[in-house]
Amino acid sequence: MNHADMARVLARCASYDQRVVTADQINAWHEAVGHLDFDHAMQAVAHFYAHHRNRMWPVDLSETIAMLRSQPSADQPPEKKDAP
């Protein structure tokens, strides 16, 4: 993710929690979680705020992405279990 993408992620957070996004915040977040995928980050922000009332922090972003990635995809058929 580049700095412009990080600004968009923080703007999405601000739409939920009314934070004021600054250049310093963008730089700090980019330093901490800039390695994450932009689309995954945007999905994680929406998921986080659907389930929490607290403000999202970089650790929440990375943990939410990891949690979402560990869940089976909705378009993936469930695994079949062998019959006994």
N, C-alpha and C positions, 0 to 999 in steps of 0.2 A: 504494500500500500504506500502511496506517496503522500506528501503533506496535504495536497488538495483533497485526496480521498479521506484522510484523517479529519480534515475540517468538515467534510460532509458527514462523517460518522458522528462527530461531536455536535454538529447542527441537528442531526436526528435526535441525539440525546437531549439537546436543549428544547426540542419540540415537546418532550415529555416532562422535563424537570425545570424548565425555565432558567437553566444555567446561562451565564454570559461566556461565550467562547472567545478566548484571547489567543494571540499568536504564541504566547508562552505555553498555554495549555496544549495547543496543537503540537508544538515541538516536544513537550514532555510525553504526551500520549504516543507520539510517533516513535520516540526513543524506546518506550516500554512495549508497545504492541504494534508497531509499524510493520512487522513481519507477517501479520495476519492478512488473510484474504479479504478484500473490500466487501464482496457480496456476502460472505459469511458474517462479517462484522455487522452489516446492516440487518441481516436476518437476526443476529444475536441481540441487537439493540431492541428490536420489536418484541422478541420473545422475552427478554429480561423485563421490560416495562409492562408486559402483559401479566407478569407474575410477581413483581416486586414494586414497592412504593418508594424504596430508597434510591438515591442517586447512584448511577452506574460509575464504577471506577475501572481503570485498566484491567485489574485482576478479574473483575466481573466479566469483562468482555472476553478475555481469553478462556475463562472457565465456562462461560455460556457456549462459546463456539465448540469447545471440547465436548461438552455435554450433548449438544445438538448433533455433532458428528458421530458420537457413539450410539445414538439411537438409530434403529432401522429406518430406512427411508419409507415414506408413505406409499410410494409407487413400487416398492419392492415386495414381492409376495412373501408371506411368512415361510420360515423354514419348515420343511416336512420332517416329522419324526418317524423313525422306522417303527413299523408295527411289531409288537412282541411276538 
